[in-house]
Amino acid sequence: LDDVRAECAAEGADVLVVPTDVTAPGALAALADAAVARFGRIDAWVHTAAVTAYGRFDEVPGRIFDQVVRTDLLAAAEAARVALRHFRSTGSGTLVLTGSVLGHITAPYLSGYVAAKWGLTGLVRTLQQELRDLPDVHVCLVSPGSVDTPIYQRAANHLGLVGRPPPPVATPERVARAVVDCVARPRREVSVGRLNPRP
């Protein structure tokens, strides 16, 4: 976070860093309160937190499966709840949630991640329907395929194999550009990846 703060500050941005456990009760509301206290409002909220676990469904401990769903779906839902409460009060704002190609297709040995991302896709589509009365409030879903991040190596692993992103692999910068583009020009869903299905 200090590296990101320094990089943003070097570009002239006013930066506030608030380390946050997205799964802790009240943590995202406290994050929003800190942002509003410092900047006066929230114009855009981007939620990208995700974890995964490798293993056959019946061999992944329930607490590990639950933590993947808690981080990848329930924390995203809480981020949406907090952000949309603020956007409703101001009448505008853009929420960008990070889905996955695995929110549209399945893959063995990633049951928690796949279940969470399918759930997130459904949540986003429901929110988009519910927000039709607020034309200046947008909910966007950025759905990448494989991205070159440490999530694969840091995953809980109940297969005994080395986790690697399956090709073709996109760069984090490419996904970041899609997120920034959604903030600037909101779209319902953006797919990032050469072989991804188009929404």
Wavefront OBJ file of the C-alpha trace (Angstrom):
o trace
v 0.000 0.000 0.000
v 2.882 2.366 0.705
v 4.293 1.697 -2.768
v 0.923 2.428 -4.383
v 0.522 5.582 -2.287
v 3.951 6.806 -3.386
v 3.223 6.041 -7.034
v -0.111 7.889 -6.930
v 1.352 10.835 -5.023
v 4.107 11.110 -7.637
v 1.330 11.608 -10.215
v -0.126 14.416 -8.114
v -2.995 12.508 -6.465
v -4.185 13.204 -2.936
v -4.013 9.721 -1.383
v -5.520 8.173 1.726
v -4.461 4.625 2.643
v -6.798 2.648 4.903
v -5.732 -0.999 5.401
v -8.996 -2.961 5.455
v -10.014 -6.579 5.993
v -12.947 -6.676 3.580
v -14.465 -9.627 5.454
v -14.519 -7.936 8.880
v -17.946 -6.671 9.995
v -18.176 -2.902 9.604
v -14.777 -2.564 7.935
v -16.069 -1.393 4.556
v -18.441 1.129 6.163
v -15.476 2.476 8.153
v -13.469 2.702 4.914
v -16.272 4.707 3.272
v -16.523 6.998 6.301
v -12.772 7.654 6.140
v -12.968 8.474 2.424
v -15.926 10.838 2.893
v -14.244 12.521 5.864
v -11.122 13.149 3.782
v -12.569 13.890 0.316
v -16.178 14.886 1.006
v -17.767 12.236 -1.230
v -17.199 8.976 -3.102
v -17.456 9.195 -6.888
v -16.330 5.660 -7.712
v -15.811 2.454 -5.751
v -13.719 -0.376 -7.208
v -13.756 -3.726 -5.428
v -11.188 -6.312 -6.529
v -10.521 -8.418 -3.418
v -10.414 -12.144 -4.221
v -8.924 -15.399 -2.987
v -9.194 -18.955 -4.257
v -8.588 -22.561 -3.254
v -7.641 -25.554 -5.366
v -9.107 -28.967 -4.661
v -11.943 -31.352 -5.270
v -15.081 -29.947 -3.635
v -15.438 -32.800 -1.127
v -11.752 -32.538 -0.147
v -11.589 -28.767 0.442
v -12.345 -28.078 4.121
v -15.634 -26.272 4.608
v -13.969 -23.360 6.376
v -11.699 -22.805 3.331
v -14.616 -22.961 0.892
v -16.566 -20.557 3.118
v -13.656 -18.100 3.261
v -13.418 -18.010 -0.537
v -17.146 -17.279 -0.813
v -16.952 -14.774 2.071
v -14.134 -12.842 0.384
v -15.150 -13.136 -3.266
v -18.939 -12.771 -2.987
v -20.100 -11.606 0.432
v -17.439 -8.909 0.798
v -18.273 -7.675 -2.708
v -21.950 -7.572 -1.707
v -21.082 -5.549 1.386
v -18.950 -3.181 -0.713
v -21.939 -2.742 -3.035
v -24.267 -2.136 -0.075
v -21.992 0.561 1.369
v -21.211 2.216 -1.958
v -24.807 2.231 -3.202
v -26.067 3.689 0.072
v -23.692 6.603 -0.515
v -24.511 6.904 -4.224
v -28.255 6.974 -3.502
v -27.724 9.840 -1.083
v -25.683 11.861 -3.606
v -27.562 10.769 -6.731
v -24.495 9.624 -8.654
v -21.526 7.277 -8.600
v -19.999 4.228 -10.220
v -19.395 0.866 -8.588
v -17.013 -1.505 -10.359
v -16.916 -5.099 -9.145
v -14.426 -7.651 -10.427
v -15.961 -10.843 -11.724
v -14.265 -13.517 -13.765
v -14.671 -15.600 -16.866
v -15.425 -18.252 -14.221
v -18.612 -16.336 -13.479
v -19.858 -17.589 -16.862
v -18.218 -21.001 -17.232
v -17.033 -23.648 -14.788
v -13.680 -25.245 -14.028
v -12.956 -28.289 -11.883
v -11.103 -27.954 -8.564
v -12.142 -24.299 -8.080
v -15.656 -24.811 -6.697
v -15.602 -21.989 -4.135
v -14.239 -19.438 -6.577
v -16.610 -20.480 -9.373
v -19.631 -20.437 -7.042
v -18.694 -16.986 -5.738
v -18.101 -15.491 -9.187
v -21.375 -16.926 -10.584
v -23.090 -15.428 -7.557
v -21.387 -12.087 -8.147
v -22.527 -12.040 -11.783
v -26.106 -12.596 -10.635
v -25.814 -9.934 -7.948
v -24.514 -7.347 -10.411
v -27.301 -8.047 -12.894
v -29.888 -7.726 -10.119
v -28.391 -4.437 -8.902
v -28.421 -3.073 -12.444
v -32.146 -3.803 -12.632
v -32.861 -2.291 -9.220
v -31.017 0.939 -10.031
v -33.024 1.868 -13.118
v -34.550 4.737 -11.137
v -31.090 6.322 -10.721
v -29.652 6.988 -14.187
v -26.449 8.506 -12.771
v -25.631 5.514 -10.547
v -23.836 2.716 -12.377
v -22.813 -0.823 -11.469
v -20.186 -2.362 -13.743
v -18.702 -5.850 -13.805
v -15.176 -6.326 -15.142
v -14.688 -10.028 -15.914
v -11.122 -11.032 -16.726
v -9.851 -14.427 -17.732
v -6.416 -15.413 -16.435
v -4.448 -12.500 -15.029
v -0.784 -12.539 -14.025
v -1.238 -12.013 -10.268
v -0.083 -13.945 -7.180
v -3.593 -15.357 -6.506
v -2.581 -18.670 -8.099
v 0.505 -19.183 -5.955
v -1.164 -17.929 -2.759
v -4.270 -20.083 -3.123
v -5.161 -22.701 -0.549
v -4.017 -25.840 -2.298
v -5.557 -29.266 -1.666
v -4.340 -30.753 -4.960
v -0.592 -30.691 -4.363
v -0.016 -28.991 -7.727
v 1.613 -25.645 -8.459
v -1.008 -23.045 -9.278
v -0.511 -21.152 -12.545
v -2.789 -18.956 -14.627
v -3.991 -20.874 -17.688
v -3.131 -19.218 -21.012
v -3.823 -16.791 -22.508
v -2.784 -14.585 -19.593
v -3.649 -10.877 -19.388
v -1.523 -8.347 -17.553
v -2.855 -6.627 -14.432
v -2.386 -3.335 -16.287
v -4.840 -4.444 -18.978
v -7.476 -5.216 -16.353
v -6.748 -1.915 -14.589
v -7.316 -0.052 -17.868
v -10.693 -1.777 -18.239
v -11.619 -0.727 -14.696
v -10.589 2.889 -15.277
v -12.497 2.878 -18.563
v -15.642 1.670 -16.745
v -15.335 4.508 -14.269
v -14.981 7.010 -17.123
v -17.590 5.386 -19.402
v -19.736 2.963 -17.378
v -20.810 -0.276 -19.063
v -22.778 -3.155 -17.634
v -20.018 -5.723 -18.165
v -16.596 -5.739 -19.738
v -14.756 -8.950 -20.590
v -10.956 -8.838 -20.483
v -9.175 -11.657 -22.251
v -8.613 -12.726 -25.812
v -10.624 -15.957 -25.556
v -13.259 -14.820 -23.050
v -16.931 -15.041 -23.971
v -18.347 -11.604 -24.660
v -21.180 -10.429 -22.380
l 1 2 3 4 5 6 7 8 9 10 11 12 13 14 15 16 17 18 19 20 21 22 23 24 25 26 27 28 29 30 31 32 33 34 35 36 37 38 39 40 41 42 43 44 45 46 47 48 49 50 51 52 53 54 55 56 57 58 59 60 61 62 63 64 65 66 67 68 69 70 71 72 73 74 75 76 77 78 79 80 81 82 83 84 85 86 87 88 89 90 91 92 93 94 95 96 97 98 99 100 101 102 103 104 105 106 107 108 109 110 111 112 113 114 115 116 117 118 119 120 121 122 123 124 125 126 127 128 129 130 131 132 133 134 135 136 137 138 139 140 141 142 143 144 145 146 147 148 149 150 151 152 153 154 155 156 157 158 159 160 161 162 163 164 165 166 167 168 169 170 171 172 173 174 175 176 177 178 179 180 181 182 183 184 185 186 187 188 189 190 191 192 193 194 195 196 197 198 199
